Amino acid sequence: MQGNILLADDNKLVVKITSAILESAGYSVSVAWDGVEAINKAYTELPDVLILDIEMPKVNGYQVCRLLKDDEFTRDIPIVMVTGRELQSDMFWGEKTGAEAYVVKGFKPEQLLGVVAEMVVTGRERRAKAQPREGSTVLNDESNVLSRVIDVLDSKLFESTILNELGSLASLDQGCRLTVKGVLEILARVVGNSVGSVMMLEEEDLIIHLNGPTSREHLDGVVEHVYETAMGYGWELNAERARLVVYNDEQLAEERAGDDNPVAELSHVDIPLMAQKKVVGLLVLSHAQSAAFVRNAQTIIKLVQNQVTIVIDNARLYEAARRIAITDGLTKLYNHRFFQELFDKEYKRSDRYNTIFSLIMLDIDNFKKINDTYGHLCGDEILKGLAKLIRGCLRSMDVFARYGGEEFAILLPETAAPDAVQTAERIRSAVEQHAFIWSDNGMRITVSQGVAVYPSPGVHERFDIIAKADAALYEAKAAGRNRVAFRE
């Protein structure tokens, strides 16, 4: 005997002709007249091949195929889809539901026998490699079959819906943190967790999204759990470097713990985010302690784990590439080109909303002499150290850039002239008192700065502001260096 074939078709003539072709070639044929019977016979007989009509009573061929391929007990059975319509859509959906081959009614006997012979070999090779399985599952009751079909189709629709939402995030031009926030919001709607967290190992960012009222004790517990779990993937905890970002923090509730009202424990579901066989991050979903939550969350996350990783990792790589494009490689400040973009936006914003801003142009005094005396490596270290020192004197909203060589530009939004001069003076004093480590005794430098403000007389375009600040800088240089000058 060549093999056991299960033929599922409701057309008696087709069954008679197809059975005759198969039996004449030495195959044993069993017949199912509707989708429910096809499913049950697939479980009880485990045929070498299932030949399945698409248009079937009760449950159609796509649904039969989807259910059998979703169950590890029957997924190794090769399925040959048969239809009376030669439509591309039939072939597409047949492949999507897991069918291995596709033939059109009216086939020649040798065509069918060729496909069946190939599928018999395929099925036997799969079974030889598969792990032994315990007894078969018989659904027999029609309502059970229909319930299983609905569950399978719902899970696939559920999966594709989440994937579509996650995929839409990939098309957004936004930073990694906002992309992670979007992912956590989607998962929160689906899983129902109260806290979602993503730890990006390389960036050392821990991004948390609160999906419901969360005590500070719970938040601290989540942070501790994420850090401990991440360390298990080789991340070395450095609390000073790690950055914590909490979204939706209005959900942070006051402590209600006490001897009579202890805070409930949280359950955590941990999923490593893998990119190119390397753990790049960790996804943690947390909720009130519940075995059901852990089980359901793990099931859902496994469906979308790859897509979550791809979306987050693409956003991470995009942001890294963008950061390189806008950043000075030595000082890690914004470069000249990107500063001009930000400066132009601030200038236009000031005109539109009638706001004020200031500009500081800063230059290291006698920097050429330092390079000539101590070498360019020393000069590079001073530039890096100066950038770090000045950044500590500024607000988070201020824009700090390396303008070129030893010259820097600082844009101060919503800042009038007196406050800008005060900021420049604070920078001048900090630099003067700082010992830059390059020798045993350290090295001291000074800086000169020019300050301009907008709006101001004689300014008709943004380059006039730069010209004013530059002119003030040269005044500071001419007056003896290590000072701040303001040009009205």
C-alpha positions as a printed Julia matrix, in Angstrom:
488×3 Matrix{Float64}:
   0.0    0.0     0.0
   1.35   3.43   -1.02
  -0.26   5.31    1.88
  -3.45   6.33    3.68
  -5.34   9.24    2.15
  -8.17  11.17    3.77
 -10.38  12.7     1.06
 -12.7   15.48    2.28
 -15.29  16.59   -0.28
 -19.1   16.87   -0.34
 -19.44  16.14   -4.07
 -20.19  12.42   -4.56
 -19.02  12.38   -8.17
 -15.72  14.03   -7.33
 -15.21  11.61   -4.42
 -15.94   8.63   -6.68
 -13.53   9.73   -9.42
 -10.75  10.86   -7.07
 -11.01   7.72   -4.94
 -10.76   5.53   -8.06
  -7.6    7.36   -9.21
  -5.95   7.01   -5.81
  -6.97   3.4    -5.17
  -5.79   2.32   -8.65
  -2.37   3.7    -7.68
  -2.31   1.58   -4.51
  -3.51   4.15   -1.9
  -6.07   3.42    0.83
  -8.8    6.1     0.81
 -11.05   7.28    3.65
 -13.81   9.81    2.94
 -15.17  12.76    4.97
 -18.3   14.53    3.67
 -18.04  17.78    5.63
 -15.52  19.85    7.56
 -16.43  18.51   11.01
 -16.01  14.9     9.87
 -12.73  15.79    8.16
 -11.37  17.21   11.4
 -12.38  14.21   13.48
 -11.01  11.68   10.99
  -7.75  13.61   10.78
  -7.38  13.18   14.56
  -8.43   9.53   14.7
  -6.78   8.22   11.52
  -3.71  10.48   11.19
  -3.61   9.97    7.39
  -0.45  10.31    5.33
  -2.15  13.06    3.29
  -5.4   15.04    3.59
  -6.98  16.09    0.28
  -9.3   18.92    1.24
 -11.99  20.72   -0.73
 -12.23  24.45    0.03
 -16.01  24.66   -0.27
 -17.29  22.29    2.42
 -20.47  22.17    4.57
 -20.39  23.24    8.26
 -16.7   24.18    8.29
 -14.89  25.23    5.11
 -11.52  23.94    3.98
  -9.58  27.02    5.16
 -10.98  26.6     8.67
 -10.25  22.87    8.73
  -6.7   23.52    7.59
  -6.15  26.32   10.1
  -7.38  24.2    13.03
  -5.3   21.13   12.11
  -2.15  23.21   11.54
  -2.65  24.94   14.88
  -2.55  21.64   16.78
   0.82  19.95   17.23
  -0.9   16.54   17.05
  -2.07  17.06   13.46
   0.15  19.83   12.05
   2.52  17.35   10.37
  -0.23  15.97    8.12
   0.37  17.39    4.6
  -2.75  19.07    3.22
  -3.58  19.35   -0.47
  -6.23  22.01   -1.13
  -8.7   21.31   -3.98
 -11.1   23.86   -5.5
 -13.17  24.3    -8.62
 -11.98  27.91   -9.03
  -8.51  28.76  -10.24
  -8.28  32.03   -8.32
  -5.11  33.63   -7.0
  -6.94  34.49   -3.77
  -7.73  30.79   -3.17
  -4.07  29.91   -3.56
  -3.03  32.8    -1.3
  -5.39  31.84    1.54
  -4.56  28.18    1.13
  -0.9   29.0     1.73
  -1.73  31.33    4.61
  -3.73  28.66    6.42
  -0.86  26.19    6.07
  -1.7   23.99    3.07
   1.35  22.41    1.43
  -0.1   22.03   -2.11
  -2.95  23.25   -4.27
  -4.78  21.63   -7.23
  -7.77  22.68   -9.31
 -10.7   20.34   -9.97
 -10.49  18.91  -13.46
  -6.88  17.87  -12.79
  -5.31  15.08  -14.78
  -4.8   11.83  -12.82
  -1.01  11.99  -13.16
  -1.01  15.54  -11.81
  -2.9   14.55   -8.64
  -0.84  11.38   -8.16
   2.4   13.33   -8.51
   1.36  15.82   -5.81
   0.08  13.08   -3.48
   3.24  10.97   -3.85
   5.37  14.0    -2.96
   3.21  14.83    0.06
   3.31  11.23    1.36
   7.11  11.44    1.44
   6.94  14.87    3.1
   4.55  13.62    5.79
   6.62  10.54    6.62
   9.81  12.63    6.87
   8.09  14.98    9.3
   6.8   12.18   11.47
  10.23  10.57   11.57
  11.68  13.8    12.99
   8.77  14.62   15.32
   8.66  13.79   19.03
   6.38  10.88   19.98
   2.88  12.09   20.92
   0.41  10.64   23.34
  -3.08   9.53   22.29
  -5.16  11.5    19.8
  -7.77  14.1    20.63
 -11.25  13.32   19.3
 -13.56  16.32   19.02
 -16.51  14.38   17.51
 -19.18  16.75   18.86
 -19.93  19.37   16.2
 -20.21  22.18   18.74
 -16.73  21.32   20.05
 -15.29  21.46   16.55
 -16.94  24.81   15.82
 -15.76  26.18   19.16
 -12.19  25.13   18.4
 -12.37  26.69   14.93
 -13.65  29.97   16.38
 -10.9   29.98   19.02
  -8.22  29.39   16.41
  -9.56  31.99   14.01
 -10.06  34.5    16.83
  -6.49  34.01   18.0
  -5.19  34.56   14.48
  -7.34  37.67   14.06
  -6.22  38.78   17.51
  -2.58  38.22   16.58
  -2.85  40.05   13.25
  -4.65  42.99   14.9
  -1.87  43.46   17.45
   0.76  43.03   14.75
  -0.92  45.69   12.61
  -0.95  48.12   15.52
   2.68  47.39   16.34
   3.62  47.66   12.66
   2.07  51.12   12.47
   4.55  52.29   15.12
   7.43  51.37   12.82
   6.29  53.96   10.27
   6.33  56.83   12.77
   9.28  59.21   12.77
   9.83  59.29   16.51
  12.49  58.45   19.05
  13.05  55.11   20.72
  11.44  56.15   24.01
   8.18  57.2    22.35
   8.14  53.99   20.3
   8.58  51.92   23.46
   5.79  53.94   25.1
   3.53  53.11   22.12
   4.37  49.39   22.37
   3.63  49.34   26.1
   0.3   51.14   25.56
  -0.76  48.55   22.97
   0.24  45.63   25.19
  -1.5   47.19   28.2
  -4.79  47.36   26.27
  -4.49  43.72   25.3
  -2.89  42.08   28.34
  -4.39  44.35   31.02
  -1.18  44.65   33.03
  -0.92  47.56   35.45
   2.76  48.3    34.72
   4.78  47.79   31.55
   8.56  48.19   31.38
  11.27  48.01   28.74
  14.95  48.06   29.7
  17.23  48.89   26.78
  20.56  47.41   27.83
  22.94  49.29   25.56
  21.25  52.68   26.08
  20.72  51.95   29.8
  17.2   53.36   29.55
  14.44  51.92   31.73
  11.11  53.05   30.28
   8.0   52.41   32.36
   4.36  52.95   31.4
   1.73  52.95   34.14
  -1.57  51.53   32.97
  -3.45  52.04   36.21
  -3.11  53.33   39.78
   0.3   52.17   41.02
   1.83  52.7    44.44
   5.36  54.04   44.74
   6.23  50.81   46.52
   5.04  48.82   43.5
   6.96  51.1    41.13
  10.15  50.66   43.16
   9.55  46.92   43.18
   9.18  46.86   39.39
  12.39  48.85   38.92
  14.27  46.5    41.26
  12.88  43.43   39.49
  13.8   44.74   36.05
  17.36  45.61   37.12
  17.88  42.2    38.73
  16.5   40.37   35.69
  18.55  42.48   33.26
  21.71  41.68   35.21
  20.97  38.03   34.5
  21.4   38.85   30.8
  24.85  40.32   31.39
  23.9   43.93   32.06
  26.1   45.5    34.73
  24.0   47.72   36.95
  25.23  51.3    37.24
  22.52  53.23   39.07
  24.2   56.55   38.32
  24.16  55.99   34.56
  20.78  54.27   34.25
  17.98  56.59   33.15
  14.44  56.02   34.41
  11.57  57.39   32.3
   8.03  57.0    33.67
   5.08  57.68   31.36
   1.54  58.28   32.6
   2.95  59.08   36.04
  -0.33  60.72   37.1
  -1.37  57.13   37.88
   1.18  57.05   40.69
  -0.86  56.63   43.88
   0.06  57.36   47.47
   1.25  54.54   49.71
  -1.52  52.62   51.36
   0.58  49.87   52.87
   0.49  49.12   56.55
   0.21  46.31   59.06
  -3.53  46.08   58.43
  -3.34  46.85   54.7
  -0.2   45.37   53.12
   0.59  46.14   49.48
  -0.2   43.11   47.3
   2.65  41.36   45.52
   3.06  41.77   41.76
   3.45  39.0    39.2
   5.97  39.66   36.45
   6.25  38.26   32.92
   9.8   38.71   31.57
  10.52  38.54   27.84
  14.05  39.12   26.45
  14.17  41.19   23.27
  16.53  39.45   20.86
  18.13  41.07   17.8
  20.67  39.16   15.72
  20.93  36.48   18.44
  21.81  39.11   21.02
  19.71  40.34   23.93
  19.25  44.09   23.33
  16.51  44.68   25.87
  14.07  43.26   28.35
  10.27  43.54   28.31
   8.5   43.12   31.65
   4.73  43.2    32.21
   3.59  43.41   35.84
   0.21  43.0    37.5
  -1.38  41.99   40.79
  -0.2   38.48   41.64
  -2.13  36.0    39.53
  -1.26  32.71   37.85
  -3.89  33.44   35.19
  -2.27  36.77   34.36
   1.15  35.14   33.93
  -0.28  32.38   31.73
  -2.32  34.7    29.51
   0.39  37.34   29.22
   3.0   34.76   28.21
   0.67  33.37   25.54
  -0.02  36.79   24.08
   3.56  38.06   24.21
   4.87  34.94   22.47
   2.56  35.74   19.55
   4.05  39.19   19.07
   7.52  38.9    20.61
   9.36  39.09   17.3
   7.37  42.08   16.08
   7.86  43.93   19.38
  11.61  43.37   19.15
  11.77  44.48   15.51
   9.77  47.66   16.15
  11.81  48.67   19.21
  15.18  47.7    17.74
  14.47  49.55   14.48
  13.54  52.66   16.47
  16.72  52.25   18.52
  18.92  51.9    15.43
  17.16  54.78   13.68
  17.67  57.02   16.68
  21.34  55.99   16.93
  21.89  56.79   13.26
  20.1   60.11   13.62
  22.13  60.91   16.72
  25.35  60.32   14.78
  24.12  62.6    12.0
  23.39  65.49   14.36
  26.16  65.02   16.93
  29.76  66.13   17.06
  31.81  62.96   17.37
  34.33  64.33   19.87
  32.24  66.3    22.37
  28.9   64.48   21.81
  27.24  67.9    21.53
  24.98  68.94   18.66
  26.97  69.7    15.53
  26.95  72.97   13.59
  24.39  71.84   10.99
  21.82  70.63   13.49
  22.32  73.7    15.68
  21.38  75.87   12.7
  18.16  73.86   12.28
  17.21  74.31   15.94
  18.23  77.97   15.87
  16.02  78.6    12.84
  13.04  76.94   14.57
  13.54  79.05   17.71
  13.85  82.23   15.63
  10.57  81.5    13.82
   8.85  80.5    17.07
   9.93  83.79   18.64
   8.42  85.75   15.75
   5.2   83.77   15.79
   4.54  83.91   19.53
   6.39  87.12   20.39
   8.81  85.38   22.77
  12.43  86.22   23.63
  15.63  84.17   23.47
  19.37  84.73   23.84
  22.47  83.41   22.11
  25.94  82.9    23.59
  28.99  82.4    21.39
  31.91  80.97   23.39
  35.56  80.53   22.44
  38.48  78.94   24.34
  41.25  81.48   24.95
  44.66  80.71   23.43
  43.58  77.25   22.32
  46.08  77.12   19.45
  48.89  77.61   21.94
  47.62  74.61   23.95
  47.59  72.42   20.86
  51.03  73.6    19.77
  52.51  73.08   23.24
  50.85  69.9    24.46
  49.57  68.34   21.26
  46.14  67.74   19.79
  45.35  64.84   22.12
  45.51  67.27   25.02
  43.34  69.7    23.05
  40.76  66.99   22.41
  40.56  66.1    26.1
  40.04  69.74   27.0
  37.24  70.07   24.44
  35.49  67.0    25.85
  35.97  68.11   29.44
  34.77  71.63   28.66
  31.62  70.32   26.98
  30.76  68.24   30.03
  31.49  71.13   32.41
  29.35  73.66   30.53
  26.47  71.23   30.11
  26.27  71.1    33.89
  25.74  74.88   33.96
  22.74  74.81   31.61
  19.06  73.93   31.77
  17.66  70.89   30.0
  15.8   73.2    27.58
  18.98  75.02   26.48
  20.64  74.04   23.19
  24.4   73.52   23.39
  26.47  72.85   20.27
  30.02  72.73   19.01
  29.99  75.51   16.45
  33.43  74.74   15.01
  37.0   74.17   16.25
  37.2   75.56   19.78
  34.04  77.66   19.41
  30.69  76.73   20.96
  27.15  78.11   20.64
  24.49  78.14   23.36
  20.84  78.92   22.62
  18.78  79.99   25.65
  15.0   79.91   24.96
  12.73  82.22   26.98
  15.78  84.07   28.33
  16.27  87.85   28.47
  19.64  89.59   28.28
  20.35  89.91   32.05
  19.73  86.2    32.67
  21.78  85.23   29.6
  24.73  87.35   30.79
  24.4   85.78   34.23
  24.49  82.28   32.68
  27.57  83.2    30.63
  29.28  84.57   33.75
  28.48  81.36   35.64
  30.09  79.36   32.81
  33.14  81.67   32.73
  33.69  81.29   36.48
  33.23  77.49   36.43
  35.77  77.11   33.63
  38.3   79.41   35.29
  38.18  77.4    38.52
  38.27  73.95   36.89
  41.48  71.92   36.61
  41.41  69.9    33.38
  43.21  66.63   33.98
  46.06  66.26   31.52
  49.13  66.48   33.75
  49.91  65.84   37.41
  49.07  69.43   38.28
  46.07  69.67   35.97
  45.63  72.39   33.39
  43.54  75.54   33.61
  41.98  77.44   30.75
  39.68  80.43   30.29
  36.91  81.25   27.86
  35.54  84.42   26.3
  31.86  84.84   25.48
  29.63  87.11   23.45
  25.92  87.47   24.22
  23.08  88.7    21.99
  19.33  88.72   22.47
  16.29  88.6    20.18
  14.26  90.68   19.53
  16.77  93.53   19.43
  17.46  96.59   17.23
  18.97  96.0    13.79
  18.05  92.31   13.59
  16.17  91.46   10.4
  17.07  87.78   10.08
  18.57  85.11   12.31
  22.1   85.53   10.96
  22.08  89.08   12.33
  21.8   87.59   15.84
  24.85  85.37   15.24
  26.72  88.38   13.9
  25.89  90.37   17.06
  27.0   87.55   19.37
  30.21  87.12   17.33
  30.93  90.84   17.54
  30.45  90.75   21.32
  32.78  87.75   21.51
  35.52  89.67   19.7
  34.96  92.57   22.1
  35.57  90.19   25.02
  38.74  88.93   23.36
  39.99  92.44   22.65
  39.29  93.51   26.23
  41.7   90.91   27.62
  39.86  87.54   27.33
  38.28  85.53   30.15
  35.23  87.77   30.17
  31.64  88.17   28.93
  30.52  90.95   26.56
  26.95  91.83   25.57
  26.0   93.47   22.25
  22.69  95.36   22.38
